[in-house]
């Protein structure tokens, strides 16, 4: 019975950590922003990967409720940033493609929102302290498992991107080698024909 109770508690606490994953297209000279509301002390995380377009780079900016810039990166292809909310309010995540003139960028990103910290009021007895410690351990385990799942999805996308780049590079190498072979054959035939005519003796009748 106790094991079942702990298991149900674990499943309940797993719902505490929310992860939202998206694929977006950022047009040239444009910026796409998203936001989340968080309580002070809440752990927030952003993971992103540029999966298509140009040199696979994007500009990233994270700002707080007072428009203070928490993180800003230029021409980044991928990244992971985790921080704690310094005050209660709305936090913005922006992806900018203003440096590009023609090419839109496709970005995969996910936002992880932890549970808001709970303040303790008054003293607790030994039983309540043990129960709280168990909840904290289960919550930590839940967050760790969610992060692992998140990291696996992230690595899967990176593997797909790198495989696509490798296949594209391989096909270009094959086409270039084929082109070089044709050029060499044409040059060889041309040189043989030219030398044959050069050493050809003309007869005067």
C-alpha positions in Angstrom: 0.0 0.0 0.0 2.8 2.4 0.9 4.6 1.6 -2.4 1.4 2.3 -4.3 1.0 5.6 -2.5 4.6 6.6 -3.3 4.1 5.6 -6.9 1.0 7.8 -7.2 2.8 10.6 -5.5 5.6 10.3 -8.0 3.1 10.4 -10.9 1.5 13.4 -9.5 4.7 15.3 -9.0 5.8 14.5 -12.5 3.1 16.8 -13.7 4.8 19.6 -11.8 7.5 20.1 -14.4 6.1 21.4 -17.6 7.9 21.2 -20.9 6.6 22.8 -24.1 8.3 21.9 -27.3 7.8 23.8 -30.6 9.0 24.1 -34.2 8.9 27.6 -35.5 9.9 29.4 -38.8 11.5 32.8 -38.3 11.3 34.9 -41.5 14.1 37.2 -42.6 14.2 40.6 -40.8 11.8 39.3 -38.2 11.6 38.2 -34.6 9.5 35.6 -32.8 8.9 35.9 -29.1 7.2 33.6 -26.5 6.6 34.1 -22.8 5.9 32.2 -19.6 4.7 33.4 -16.3 6.8 32.2 -13.3 7.0 32.8 -9.6 10.1 34.1 -8.0 12.6 31.3 -7.4 11.1 29.0 -10.1 13.7 27.2 -12.2 13.3 27.9 -15.9 15.1 26.3 -18.8 15.4 27.0 -22.6 16.9 24.5 -25.1 17.0 25.3 -28.8 18.4 24.1 -32.1 18.4 25.7 -35.5 17.4 22.8 -37.8 17.2 24.5 -41.2 18.1 27.6 -43.1 21.3 29.4 -44.0 24.3 28.8 -41.8 22.0 27.3 -39.1 22.4 30.3 -36.8 19.9 32.4 -34.9 20.0 35.3 -32.4 18.5 34.4 -28.9 17.4 36.7 -26.1 15.8 36.0 -22.7 14.4 38.9 -20.8 12.7 39.2 -17.4 9.5 41.0 -16.3 11.3 44.3 -16.0 12.8 43.9 -19.6 16.2 43.1 -18.1 18.2 40.9 -20.5 19.0 37.7 -18.7 20.8 36.0 -21.7 21.6 37.1 -25.2 23.5 35.2 -27.9 24.3 36.0 -31.5 24.6 33.6 -34.4 24.1 30.5 -32.3 23.1 27.2 -33.8 22.1 25.5 -30.6 22.2 26.0 -26.9 20.8 25.3 -23.4 20.3 27.9 -20.7 18.9 27.4 -17.3 18.1 30.1 -14.7 16.0 30.9 -11.7 13.3 33.5 -11.9 14.5 36.5 -9.9 11.0 37.9 -9.5 7.4 37.0 -10.2 6.2 38.0 -13.6 6.4 37.2 -17.3 9.7 36.0 -18.9 10.2 36.4 -22.6 12.1 34.1 -25.0 12.9 35.7 -28.4 14.5 34.3 -31.6 15.6 36.9 -34.1 16.5 36.5 -37.8 17.1 40.1 -38.5 20.7 39.5 -39.7 19.3 37.4 -42.6 18.2 39.0 -45.8 16.7 36.1 -47.7 16.8 32.8 -45.8 14.1 31.9 -43.2 15.3 29.8 -40.2 13.5 26.8 -38.7 14.1 26.5 -35.0 13.2 23.7 -32.6 13.0 24.8 -29.0 11.5 23.8 -25.7 10.9 25.6 -22.4 11.0 23.9 -19.1 9.2 25.3 -16.1 9.9 23.9 -12.7 7.7 24.0 -9.6 7.4 27.3 -7.7 9.3 27.1 -4.4 7.2 26.6 -1.3 7.8 28.6 1.8 7.7 26.9 5.2 5.6 28.5 7.9 6.2 27.4 11.5 7.9 24.4 12.7 7.1 20.8 11.6 7.2 17.6 13.5 9.5 14.7 12.6 6.8 12.9 10.6 6.0 15.9 8.5 9.7 16.6 8.0 10.2 13.1 6.7 7.2 13.3 4.4 8.5 16.7 3.0 11.9 15.3 2.5 10.4 12.3 0.6 8.4 14.7 -1.6 11.5 16.8 -2.3 13.5 13.7 -3.3 10.7 12.5 -5.6 10.3 15.9 -7.1 14.1 16.1 -7.8 14.0 12.6 -9.4 11.0 13.7 -11.5 12.8 16.7 -12.7 16.0 14.7 -13.5 14.0 12.1 -15.5 12.3 14.9 -17.4 15.6 16.5 -18.2 17.0 13.2 -19.4 14.0 12.8 -21.7 14.4 16.3 -22.9 18.1 15.8 -23.6 17.3 12.6 -25.6 14.9 14.5 -27.8 17.5 17.2 -28.2 20.2 14.8 -29.2 17.8 13.0 -31.6 17.2 16.3 -33.4 21.0 17.0 -33.5 21.7 13.6 -34.9 19.1 14.1 -37.6 20.6 17.4 -38.6 24.1 16.1 -38.7 23.0 13.1 -40.7 21.4 15.4 -43.2 24.5 17.5 -43.5 26.7 14.5 -43.9 24.4 13.1 -46.6 24.3 16.4 -48.4 28.1 16.7 -48.3 28.6 13.2 -49.5 26.3 13.7 -52.5 28.1 16.9 -53.4 31.5 15.1 -53.2 30.2 12.4 -55.4 28.8 14.8 -58.0 32.1 16.8 -58.0 34.1 13.7 -58.4 31.9 12.7 -61.3 32.3 16.1 -62.9 36.1 15.9 -62.5 36.2 12.5 -64.1 34.2 13.8 -67.1 36.6 16.8 -67.4 39.6 14.5 -67.3 38.2 12.2 -70.0 37.3 15.2 -72.3 40.8 16.7 -71.8 42.5 13.3 -72.5 40.5 12.8 -75.7 41.2 16.4 -76.8 45.0 16.0 -76.2 45.2 12.7 -78.1 43.3 14.3 -81.0 45.5 17.4 -81.0 48.8 15.4 -80.8 47.6 13.1 -83.6 46.9 16.0 -85.9 50.2 17.7 -84.9 52.3 14.7 -85.9 50.2 14.0 -89.0 52.2 14.2 -92.3 50.5 16.1 -95.0 51.2 14.8 -98.6 51.4 17.2 -101.5 50.1 15.8 -104.7 
